[in-house]
Amino acid sequence: MTPDELPGGLRPRLALHSFVDGRPVQKTDTGDLDFAALVHRVAQRVRLEPGDVVAAGHDEVPLLLSEGCVLETEIHEIGFHESVVERVT
């Protein structure tokens, strides 16, 4: 999906829900997230491949992802994605 397809363009406010192993861990919206800056920062440290998922959080809800965890993310009007953690770097 490209920014011109999103309501709100580059900074849309879309409902975002995340779950780890079926447990809700995030309920927010995308309005405060700067995806381009996040991916750029991560890409400075590790090589990203097509299909890689960047999981980020903050200190208010400490969460450790380990091998085998199932991470589910849904962004309203974009879709749903499920990933199994294969490696943690």
ABEGO torsion letter per residue (X at the ends): XBAAABBGEABBBBBBBBBBGGBBABBBBAAABBAAAAAAAAAAABBBBBGBBBBBBBAABBBBBBBGBBBBBBBBGAEBBBBBBABBX
